[in-house]
Amino acid sequence: MEERRQMQIDTDVDARLKEALRIHDRLVAETGIDLWLGAEPTFTDRHSNDPHWQTTALGCGKEAKARQFACRIANQTPGCVILRTLGRQYPGESTPRWNFGIFSRRDGRPVWSGPTDPMVVHQINGTGCTTADSERDRTEELLRDGASDIDEVGVKELADRLRLQLAKDLIGAGFAVEMNLPDASWGVRLLFADDSERLQSDWESDPAVTRPPIQSQAIPVTGATDELAARGVFLVSIGLAESSYIEDQASIQVELPDFDHFEHWQILMDLLGTAANRCGVPSMILTGFPPPVSKKVSFTTVTPDPGVIEVNMAPCRDLVSFYQVQQQLHYAANEIGVSSYKLLFNGEVVDSGGGQHLTFGGPTAESSPFFQRPRLLPSLVAYLNRHPALSYWFAVRSVGSCGQQPRSDEVSPESFDGLAVSLDRLFIVGRMEPGLIWSSLRQFLCDRFGNTHRCEVNIEKLWNVNSPTRGCLGLVELRAFRMTRTAEDAAAIAALMRTLVAWLSTRVDEIKLVEWGSRLHDRFSLPYYLLRDLDTVIAELNAGGFVIEDPIAERLTDDAPIVIGKHDLGPATIKIRQAIEFWPVIGSENGEEGTFRMMDSSTQRVELMLELPESTRVSDHADWSLEIRGFDVPWVVEEEPRQVVLLRGVRYKTFDSETTVTPLVKAIDPMEFIVTNRSMHRSWRIRLYNWEPNQLPYDGLPSDLEVAQNRREERVLVDEIDEVPIGKPIRTSAITEHCVDLRRV
């Protein structure tokens, strides 16, 4: 009965949210802009301590999970094809990472009718690993040397028959074909072109026709290029699968050339699929260059990133579609045993570790809203500056100038001044060439090390003239977002940001920036002020006619995961929430995956919020005092419409480490404070522990969110004690407008 009632509640919530998203889509459509959005959700195995689920990108167990993930996405995408095209490569890596892509047409027509990828075949037959318990054993089995007998001769003969049949079909379709090519280290090959004159060359002396598979060699610093395709000549290589997975090893592998236009790519896919079917090819792995970008297609990829599997969603036309895709991804993740969040031993809830960036653009680069409305991007950058809640409330734990998504005003004063000038000029000039918009902002939208990828507003794919194919797409990526726990939360955040972009596209307000100074990391480290700022954003949108419906707003302002404890102190209530701490970089270290930054996470910040009874007057707040470590700490008083709230952020060191920026500061556990009501002559001692109060080991990680919440609450102990006298005055260097720093007392 309880399960049935919960299902009914979930159904009602889903229906309310979908209706709110439909209203949102209608409002955006009325602006006249075609605003598409994509995302990069990330998932992890929250129960595993294996390096590839913690800090490293690559690992056998992760690839096994990614294969399952890709298969489930493919099963939900009619008419698709799986492409194992060129993945990303980072400094220190010798070859590109694996990359599983699910490619389909948006008009519903099948993009591929040829043999299925072998990993899909094995999933269907039940031979792929399907449970978390069997993953390690299955991975070892798949990678065991000599575990199966592969008929290499038979596969190679099949590859040659396929080459002959494809050549015949290409000629029948009007292409010129060249098969008299020098032997290569892998596979048999053919060249084709739409003009026979392009094939008139001395191929014996041209190394491009005998190149090894592109996945087997390092990507040049300038990026991977298809030298032959640039000449209008296309190389197709066919051979025995190059894979350590046994399920792949009896398969034909075809390496695809690079194409500029989707239609040309589709012609080859149609001919290749037909030829493979005629030759009786049982399964096929398609590798090589990625397909061309086109509004006609949908391309989702499953790739490795440090600690997570990253799913690069194909852009969606509207938010209802975005929500549906998110639901499918979260359902698939649950099926294969990966999670969108982690639960730490002491009950803290953190995201998967990879965030979830949002990308906005149009169906084509030329139709991008950021080019159709040239003032939109400057207005967006300025609005994010004025509202820090959009930078911090939805972000991962590591924020600030050393994080993965620093704000434009966290780089340097000089950079911020230059940004202000550029935004001003962009706004005044108005319409201009896309390249000028990009070049005017790129040097300011970066981190303090000059990395243009690690910033809150990433414009690497807006109109990057240094990357004319994949960098000139009219896209803007917003990175200040953690991975959401649910598809519903993802849809709510996407709705907020898409509404903001749409609203700004209709306005011509003068660009205004705020120099927050120390207030940025003081005031806006506290959840109270972030939520107040978020309320202001929502109110501005509502007043502008772009209403954020209640089912969306409720999710945006949910603070449950950061509440550590809540207790009644007589007529008042104390709430302790996790606040934001801006961790510094200690230095750079070299590892297997290149250079990485070490951060000092030994300091944490919490928010103490004392909610006074509704009848309390502002003048009565003096009855309440706060004492920490024997020092009198003044409250910050905030008057709300129906009650008075007393606040103070507390910073302190939670553990000692050899690599810390504060070696002379000792860790505090528990962090103890006393709240006193002088008129009632009552005092309460509150102790916040970093770990289980008796310092006993936990019985494993929390099994679910409820257990995690119980562990957080158990770390807060409250005792009523005899009234204590007023504490000593605290050092002025330890107190700021909104916080107290116990490292200084």
NUVODREN-378648 format. One record per residue: x, y negated, z of N, C-alpha, C in turn. Coordinates in steps of 0.2 Angstrom, whole numbers, plus 5000, padded with zeros to 4 digits. Layout:
N
XYZXYZXYZ/...
END
This chain:
745
500450065000500050005000500449945000/501049945004501449885005501849874998/502049924995502349924988501949894983/501249914983500749884978500649814979/500649794986500549724987501149684985/501749704986502349674984502349664976/502149714973502149714965501649664963/501049654967500549604965500849534966/501249524972501549464973502049444968/502449494966502949484960502649464954/502049494952501649484946501449414946/501149394952500849324952501449274952/501949284955502549234954502749234947/502849284944503049294937502549254932/501949254933501449224929501449144931/501549124937501549054938502149024935/502749064936503349034933503349034925/503049084922502949084915502549024912/502049014916501548954914501948884915/502348884920502748824921503248814915/503548864913504048864908503748844901/503148874900502748854894502648774894/502448754900502348674900502948644898/503548664901504148634900504348634892/504248694889504348694882503948654878/503348644880502948594876503148524877/503448504883503648434884504348424880/504748474880505348464876505248464869/504748504866504548494859504348424857/503948394862503648334860504148274859/504848284862505348234861505548234854/505448284850505648284843506348314842/506748334848507348364847507348444847/507748474844507748554844508348574848/508148584855508648594860508648674862/509148704859509248774861509748784867/509648834870510148844876510348914876/510948924879511248994880511548994887/511749054889512049064896512549114896/512949114901513449174902513449204908/512849244909512849274916513349324917/513549334923514149384925513849434930/514149494930513949544935514549584937/514449604943515049644947514749704950/515149744952515049804956515149784963/514649764967514749724974514949774979/514949844977515149894982515849914981/516149894976516849924974517449874976/517949904978518549864980519049874975/518949904969519449914964519649844961/520249834959520449764957520049734951/519849774947519449744941518749724943/518549744949517949714952518049654957/518649644958518849584962519249524959/519749544956520249484953520449494946/520549564944520749574937520249584932/520349574926519849574920519749644918/520349684917520249744914520349804919/519949854917519949924921519449974918/519650034918519250084915518550084917/518450084924517750084927517350024924/517649974923517249914921517049924913/517549954909517349964902516750014902/516850064906516250114906515650084907/515550034912514950004914514749954908/515249924905515049874900514749914894/515049974893514750014887514050034889/513850044895513150064897512750004896/513049944898512649884897512549864890/513049874886512949854879512349904876/512449964878511950014875511249994877/511149974883510449954885510249894882/510649844881510449784877510249804870/510649844867510549864860509849904860/509649944865509049984865508449934865/508549874868508049824868508049774862/508449784857508549744852508449774845/507849784843507649824837508049794831/508349844826508649824820509349794821/509649804827510349774828510849824826/511449794827512049834826512549814831/512949864834513449854839514149844835/514449784837515049764834515549764839/516149794838516749794843517249744840/517049684839517449634835517949604840/518449564837518949534841518749504847/519049524853518949494860519449434861/519349414867519849354869520449384872/520949344871521649354874521949304878/522149314884522449264888523149264889/523549214891524249224892524449274897/524949314895525149374898524849434896/524349434892524049494889524349504882/524549574881524849594874524349604869/523749614870523249624865522549594867/522149584862521449554864521049604869/520649574873520249624877519649654873/519349704875518849734872518249684872/517749704867517249654866516649694863/516049704866515549744863514949684861/514849684855514349634853513649664850/513149634852512449664849512249604844/512249624838512049574833511449594829/510949544828510349554825510049494822/509549504817509249444814508749424818/508649354818508049324821507349334818/507349354811506749364808506449434809/506849474813506649544814506849594809/507049574803507349624799507949654801/508049724800508649764802509249734799/509749724803510349704800510849764798/510649824800511049874799510649944799/510849984794510450044793510950104793/511550094794512050144794512150184800/512650224801512750264807512750224813/512550254819512550224825513250224828/513450174832514050174836514050234841/514650274841514650334846514450324853/514550264856514350254863513650254864/513250234859512550234859512350304858/512650344854512450414853512550454860/513150444863513250474869512750454875/512550394875512050374880511450404879/511250414872510550444871510650514873/511150544871511250614873511350634880/511450574884511550584891512250604893/512750594889513450614890513850554893/513550494893513950434895513750434903/514250394907514150394914513550354915/513050374920512450344921512350324928/512750344933512750324940513350304942/513350264948513950234951514350284953/514050344956514450394959514850434954/514550444948514950484943515450444939/515450374940515850334935516550344935/516850354941517550364941517750434938/517350484940517550554937517450554929/516850524927516750514920517250484916/517550424919518050384916518650424915/518850464920519450504920519350554915/518750584914518650634909518750604902/518450544901518450514895519150504892/519550484897520250464895520750514896/520550574898521050634899521350654892/522050654892522350674886522250744884/522050754878521950824876521350854878/520850814880520250844883519750874878/519850854872519450884866519850894860/519550934856519950944849519650904844/519950854841519750814836519950834829/519550844825519750864818519950804814/520550784815520850724812520850734805/521050794802521050804795520350794792/519850814795519150814793518950744793/519050704798518850634799519250594793/519850604792520250564787519950584780/519750644779519450654772518750624772/518450614777517750584777517850504776/518450484779518550414778518750394771/519050444767519250434760518650434756/518150484758517550484754517150424754/517150394761516750334762517050274758/517750274758518050224754517850224746/517850284744517650294736516950274735/516550294740515850284739515650204740/516050174744515950104745516150064739/516750084737517050054731516550054725/516250114724515750124719515150084720/514950074726514350034727514449954726/515049934728515249864727515349844720/515549894716515649884709514949874706/514449924708513749924706513449854708/513649824713513349764716513649704712/514149714708514449654704515049634707/515349664711516049644714516649674710/517149644710517749674708518149714714/518449774712518749814718519449834716/519849834721520549854720520749904725/520849964723521050024727521750044727/522150024722522850044721523249994726/523250014732523649974737524150024740/524649984743525150024747524950054753/525250114755525050144761525150104767/524650104772524650074778524750114784/524950094790525050134796524450164798/523850134797523250154799522650154793/522350204792521750204788521850194780/521350204777521350194769520950124768/521150094762520950024762520650014755/520249964754520149934748520049854748/520149824743520049754742519449744737/519049684739518549664734518449594734/518149564728518149494727517549484722/517249424722516749414717517049394711/517649384710517949374704518649414703/518649454697519249494696519849464696/519849394694520549364694520849354701/520449354706520749344713521149414715/520949464711521349524713521949534709/522049494705522649494700523249474705/523649514708524149504712524649564713/525249554716525649604717525549624724/525049674725524849694732525449734735/525849764731526449804734526849764739/526949704737527349654741527049614746/526349624746525949574751525849614757/526149584763526049624769525349614772/524949574769524249564772523849624771/523949664765523549724764523749784768/524249784771524449834776524549814783/524149764785524149734792523849794796/524149794802523849844807523149814809/522749854812522149834815522249774820/521749724819521949654822521849664830/521449714832521349724839522049754842/522449784838523049814841523649774842/523549704840524149664840523949594843/524449554846524249494849523949444844/523549404847523249354843523749294843/523849264837524349204837524149154841/524549104843524349044847523949004843/523949004837523548964833522848994831/522749054834522149094833522149144827/521749194828521649244823521349214816/521749234811521449214804521549264799/521049274795521049324789521349284783/522049294782522349264776522049284770/521849344769521549374763520949334761/520449334767519849304766519849234764/520349194766520449124765520649124757/520849174754520949174747520349194743/519849214746519249244743519349314741/519749354745519849424744519749454751/519349514751519149544757519349614758/519749624763520049694765519549734769/519349794767519049834771519449894773/519549914779520049964781519650014785/519750084783519350134786519750194788/519650214794520050264797519850304803/520250344806520050374812520050324818/519550324822519450284828520050274832/520250214833520850194838520550184845/520450234849520050224855520350284860/520450264866520650314871520050354874/519450334872518850364874518650424870/518550484873518450544869517850534865/517350504868516650494864516750464857/517350424857517450384851517850424846/518250464848518850494844518650534838/518050554837517850594831517550544826/517550484827517150434823517550404818/517250374813517550334808517550264811/518050224810518150154812518250114806/517850064805517950014799518049944802/518649914799518749854801518549804796/518149754799517749704794518149644793/518149614787518549554786518149494788/518449434788518149374790517749344784/517149314786516649284781516449214783/516349174779516149104780515349104781/515049144777514349144777514049204779/513449204782513149264785512849304779/512649274774512349304768512849354765/513449334764514049374761514149434766/514149414773514349474777513749524777/513149504776512549544776512549594770/512849564764512849604758513349664760/513949654763514449704764514149754769/513749734774513449774779512949824776/512549794771512049834768512349894764/512949874760513249914755513649974760/513949944765514349994769513850044773/513250024775512850064778512550124774/512350094768512150144762512650194761/513250174759513850214758513950264763/513950244769514050294775513550344776/512950324775512350374775512450424769/512650404763512750444758513250494759/513750474763514350524764514250564770/513650554774513550594780513950574786/514150514786514550494792514050494798/514250534803513850544809513850484814/514350454815514450394819514950344816/514950284818515350234815515550174820/516150154821516350104825516550044820/516249984821516349924817516749874821/517349864819517849814822518049764817/518549724819518749674815518549604817/518449554812518349484814517549484815/517349434820516649424822516249394816/515649404816515249384810515149304810/515049274805514949204805514349184809/514449114811513949084815513349064811/512749084813512149064808511549054813/511049014811510449004815510049064814/510149104809509749164807509849224811/510349224815510549284819510649274826/510649324830510749324837511349374838/511749344842512349384844512549374851/512449434855512549434862513249484863/513649454867514249494868514349514875/514649574877514849594883515549604884/515849564888516549554888516849564895/517549574896517749574903518049504905/517949494912518249434915518449454922/518949414925519149434931518649444936/518549514938518149534943517349544941/517249534935516549534932516549564925/515949574923515749584916515349524914/515549494909515249434907514749444901/514149424901513749434895513649364892/513849354886513749294882513049294878/512549264881511949274878511849234872/511549264867511349224861510949164863/511049104859510549054861509849064860/509449034864508749044864508348974862/507848984858507548924855507148884861/506848924866506448894871506648934878/506348904883506448924889506048994891/505449004888505149064889505549124886/505849114880506249164878506849174882/507149124885507749124889507549164895/507049154898506849194904506749264902/506449284897506349354895506949384894/507449354891508149384890508449394897/508449344901508749354908508449414912/507749424911507449474914507749544912/507849544905508049604902508749624905/509149574905509849574907509949604915/509549574919509549584926509249654927/508749674923508449744923509049794921/509349784916509949824913510449834918/510649774921511149774926510949814932/510349814934510149854940510149924938/510049944932510050014930510750044930/511250004928511850034928512250024934/511949994939512349984946512749924946/512649874943513049814944512549754946/512849704950512449654953512649584951/512149544952512249474951512549434957/512649464962512949434968513349484973/513649454977514049494982513849474989/513849524994513749525001514349535005/514549485008515249495012515049525019/515549555022515449595028515049555033/515249495034514949455039514249425037/513949445032513349425029513249365025/513849335023513849285018513649305011/513249265008513049285001513449244996/513749274991514149234986513949264979/514049224974513849244968514349304965/514249324959514649384957515349374956/515549304956516249284955516449254949/515949254944516049234937515649174935/515149154939514749094938514249114932/513849064930513449074924513349004921/513748994916513748924913513148924908/512948854907512348844902512648804896/512448824891512648794884512048764881/512048704878511548664875511748644868/511348654863511448634856510848634852/510948644846510448644841510448714837/510048724832510048784828510648784823/510848724822511448714818511948654821/512548654819512948604822512648534820/512448524814512248464811511648434815/511148484817510548464820510648464828/511248474830511348464837511048404840/510648404846510448344849510948294851/511548314852512048274854512348234848/512148254842512348214836511748174833/511148204834510548174832510348114836/510548124843510448064848511148054851/511548014847512248004849512347974856/511847944859511947914866511747964871/511548024869511348074874511948104878/512548114875513048144879513348094883/513448034881513747984886513247974892/512547974891512047964896512048024901/512148084898512248144902512848144907/513448134904514048124908513948074914/513648014912513547964917513047984922/512448024920511948044925512248094930/512648144927512948194932513448154937/513748104935514148064939513748034945/513148014943512747974948512448024953/512348084951511948134955512448194957/512848194962513248254964512948314965/512248314967511948374968511948424962/511948394956511948434950512648464949/513148434953513848464952513948514958/513648514963513848554969513248604972/512648584971512148624974512048694971/512148694965512048764961512748794959/513248764962513948784960514248844964/514748874962515148924965515448894971/515748934976516048914982516648864981/517048884976517648844975517548784970/517448724973517248664969517848614971/517748554967518248504968518748504963/519248464964519748444958520148514957/520148554961520548624960520148674958/519448664957519048724955519048734948/518548774946518448794939518048744935/517648694939517248644935517248584939/517848544939517848484942517448434939/517148384943516848324940517348284936/517048234932517448194929517748134933/517548124939517848084944518248114949/518448174948518848214953519548224950/519648194944520348204940520848154943/520748094942521148044944520847974943/521047924947520747854946520847834939/521447844936521547814929521147854924/521047914925520647954920519847924921/519647914927518947894928518847824925/519347784925519347714922519247724915/519647764912519647774904519047804902/518747854906518047874905517547824904/517547784909517047724910517047684903/517647664901517747624895517447664889/517647734888517447764882516647774882/516447794888515647794888515347734886/515647674889515347614887515347594880/515947614876515947604869515547644865/515547714867515047754864514347734864/514147714870513447694870513347624866/513747584866513647524862513647534854/514147574852514247584845513647624842/513347674846512847714844513047774839/512647774834512847824829513547824826/513847884826514547884823514647964821/515247974818515448034816515548084822/515348144822515448194827516148194830/516648194826517348204828517548144832/517248084831517348024835517148034842/516548064843516248074850516648124854/516848174850517348224854517948194856/518348154851518948134852518948074858/518348044858518347984863518248014870/518048074871517948104878518348164880/518648194875519048254877519548244882/519948194882520548184886520248164893/519648154894519348134901518948194904/518648234900518248294902518748354902/519148354908519648404909519748414916/520148464918520348464925521048424926/521248424932521848374934522448404930/522448464928523048484924522948484917/522448444914522348434907521948494904/521748544907521348594904520648574902/520548574896519848544894519348604895/519548664896519048714897518748714904/519148694909518948694916518748624918/518148614916517848544919517048554919/516748514922516048514923515648514916/515848464912515548464905516148484900/516048534897516548564892516248554885/516648514881516548494875516948524869/517348584871517748614867517448634860/516748654861516448674855515948624852/516048564854515648504851515848494844/516448464843516648454836517448444837/517748504839518448514840518848514833/519148464831519448464824520048514824/520248534830520848574830520548654829/519948664829519648724828519048724824/519148714817518548694813518048744812/518148814814517648864813517248874819/517548894825517248904831517148844836/517548794834517548734838517048674836/516748684830516348624828515648654827/515348664833514648694833514148644836/514348584838513848544841513648564848/514048604852513848634858514148594864/513748584870514048564876513848614881/514448634885514348684890514348654897/513848664901513848634908514048694913/514648684917514948744920514848744928/514448694930514448694938513848734940/513848794938513348844940513548914942/513348934948513549004950513049054947/513249114947512849164944512249164949/511649164946511049164950510849234952/510549244958510349314960509749344956/509349304953508749334949508749294943/508349324938508149294932507749234933/507349234938506849184940507249124942/507749134946508249074948508549044942/508849094937509149064931508749024927/508049044926507649004922507448934926/507448934932507248874936507848824935/508448844935509048794935509048774927/508948824923508948804916508448754914/507848764917507248714916507448644918/507748644924507948574927508448544922/508948574920509448544916509248534909/508848574906508548564899508048504899/507648504905507248444906507648384906/508148384910508648324910508848304904/509148344900509448334893508848304889/508248334889507748314885507548244887/507448224893507248164896507748104894/508448124895508948074893508948064885/508748104881508748094874508248044872/507748034876507247984875507347914878/507947904881508047844885508647804882/508647744883509247704880509547654886/509547684892509747644898510447634897/510647574900511447564900511747614904/512447624902512847674906513047644912/512947684918513147664924513447714928/514047704930514447754934514547734941/514547774946514647764953515347784955/515747744958516347764961516247784968/516147854969515947874976516547874981/517147874979517747874983517647934988/517847924994517847974999517148005001/516647964999515947985001515748054997/516048064991515948114987516048184990/516648184994516748254997516648245005/516248195007516048195014515348195014/514948145012514248155012513948215008/514248225002513948274997514248344998/514548345004514748415006514248445010/513748405012513248435017512548445013/512248505014511648525010511048475011/511048445017510548395018510548345012/511148315011511148255006511148284999/511348344998511248374991510548384989/510148404994509448424993509048354992/509248304996508948234995509148204988/509748214986509948194979509548234974/509448294975509148334970508348314970/508048304976507448274976507348214972/507848174972507848104968507848124961/508248174959508248194952507548214949/507248254953506648284951506148234951/506148184956505648124956505748084950/506348074948506448034942506248064936/506348124935506048164929505248164929/505048174935504248174936503948104934/504348054936504047984935504147974928/504648004924504747994917504248034913/503848074916503348114912503648184910/504248194913504448264912504448304919/503848324920503748354927504048424928/504348424933504648494936504048524940/503748574937503248604940503448644947/502948654951503048674958503448744958/503248794954503548854954504348854952/504548804948505248794947505548754953/505248704955505548654960505648704967/505148744968505248784974505848824974/506048854968506648894968507348844968/507248794965507848744965508048724972/507548714977507748694983507748744989/507748804987507848864992508548864995/508548855002509148855005509348915009/508848965008508949025013509649065013/509949075007510549105007511149075011/511049005012511648975016511448955023/510848975025510648965032511049025036/511449005041511749045045511349065051/511049015054510649025060510148975062/509648985065509148935067508848955073/508848905078508648915085508248855088/507748875092507448815096507848795102/507948735103508248705109507748655112/507348695116506748655119506248625114/506148565113505648535108506048525101/506648535101506948525094507248595092/507448595085507648655082508348635079/508848685080509548675077509548725071/509748695066509848745060510648735058/510948785057511648785055511648815048/511948775043511948795036512748795034/512848835029513548835026513548775022/514048735023514148675019514748685014/514948635010515448645005516148625007/516648665006517248645008517648645001/518048595000518448584994519148614995/519248674993519848704994520448684990/521048674993521648644989521948704986/522348694980522848744977523448744981/523748804982524348804986524948804981/524748834975525348844970525148894965/525548904960525448954954525849014955/525549074954525949134954525849174947/526349214946526349254940526049324941/525649344937525349414938525349444932/525049504932524949544926524549514920/524049464923523649434918523849364917/524449344918524749284917524749244923/524749174923524849134928524149114931/524149124938523449104941523649064947/523049024949523148974955522949004961/523348994967523149014973522848964977/522248974980521948924984521948944991/521948894995521948895003521148895005/520848955006520148955008520048965016/520648945020520548955027520148905031/519948855027519548805030518848815028/518348805033517648805031517248745034/516748735031516348675034515648705035/515348685040514648695042514248635043/513648635042513148575044512748595050/512748555055512348555060511748505059/511148535059510548495058510048505064/509948445068509548455074508848415072/508348455071507648435069507248415075/507148345076506748325082506048335081/505648335087504948345086504648285082/504048295079503748245074503648185078/503448185084503248125088503848085090/504448105089505048075091505148005087/505347955090505547885087506247885086/506447845081507147845079507547815086/507247775090507647745095507747805101/507347855100507447915105508047955104/508347955098508848005096509447995101/509547945105510047935109510047985115/509448015116509348065121509748125120/509948135114510248195111510948185110/511448225113512148215112512448285109/513048275106513348335103514048335106/514348385109514948395111515348455108/515948445105516248495102517048495105/517148555108517848565111518048505116/517548485120517648435125517548365122/517448355116517448285113516648265112/516548205113515848175111515848165104/515448195100515348185093514748145091/514748085088514148055087513748085081/513048085082512648115077512548065071/512348085065512148045060511448045060/511047995060510347995061510047975054/509548025053509148015046508448015048/508047965046507347965047506947985041/506548035042506148055037505448035038/504948045033504348025034503948045040/504148115042503748145048504148155053/504848155053505248175059505948135058/506248145064506948115064507448175064/507948175060508448225059509148205061/509548235065510148225067510648275064/511248245061511648285057512348275059/512748325057513548315058513848375054/514248365050514648415046515248435051/515448495051516048515055516548555051/517148535051517648565047518148605052/518348665051518848695055519148755051/519648775054520048835051519748895054/519648945049519349005051519849065052/520349065048520849115049521549085048/522049125051522749105050523049135044/523549105040523749135034524449105033/524949155030525649125029525649075023/525149085019525049035013524548985015/524648935018524148885020524448815020/524048765018524248695018524248675025/524048705030524048685037524248735042/524948745041525248795046525248785053/525248715055525248695062524548695065/524048715061523348715064523148785065/522848795071522648865073521948875071/521748945070521048955068520648955074/520048945073519548935078518948995077/518849035082518349085082518249105089/517649085092517049055089517148975089/516748945084516748875084516148855089/516248825095515848815100515648745101/514948725101514748665102514148665107/514048605110513548595116513048545114/512448555114511948505112511548495119/511448425121511148405127510648355126/510048365129509548315130509648285137/509848215137509948185143509348165147/508748155144508148135147507848205150/507948255147507748325150508248355155/508848335155509448365159509448435157/509448445150509548515148510148525143/510548575143511048585138511048655136/511248655129511348725126512048735123/512348795124512948805121512848855115/513048835110512948875103513648895101/513748955100514448985098514249015091/514648995086514649015079515249055078/515149125077515749165076515849175068/516449185067516649205060516549275058/516449315063516449385062515949415067/515849475068515449505073515649485080/515249455084515449425091515849465095/515849535095516249575099516849595095/516949565089517549585085517549655083/517049695083516949765081516949765073/517149815070517149825063516449835061/516249805055515549825052515549885049/514949915049514849985046514749975039/515249955035515249945028514949875026/514849865020514549805017513849805019/513449745019512749745020512449785014/511949815015511549855010511149815006/510849765009510449715005510449645008/510049605005509949535008509749525015/509249575017508949565023509449585029/509849635027510449655032510949605032/511049565026511549515026511349455031/510649445030510349385034510449405042/510349465043510349485050511049475053/511549495049512249485051512449415052/512149365048512349295049512049275055/511349295056511049275062511349295069/511649355068511949385074512649355076/512949315071513549275073513449215077/512749195078512649135081512349155088/512649135094512449145100512249085104/511649075107511349015110511249035117/511548995122511349005129511148935132/510648935136510548875140510948865146/511348815147511748805153511648745157/511948735162511848675166512048615162/511748555163511848495160512648485160/512948465155513648445155513648365154/514248345157514348265156514548255149/514548185147514748165141515448175140/515648205134516348225132516748165131/517348175130517948125129517748095122/517948035121517948005115518448045110/518148055104518548085099519048045095/519548065093520048025089519748005083/519847935081519547905075519747945069/520347975069520648005063520248075061/519848095066519548165065518848155063/518548095063517848075062517848035055/517348055051517148025045516448005046/516147975041515447945041514948005043/515148065040514648125040514948185043/515548185044515948255046516448235052/516548295055517148295060517548345058/518248335059518748385057519148405063/518948465065519248495071519948515070/520248515064520948525063521348465065/521048415067521348345069521348335076/521048385080520948365087521248425091/
END
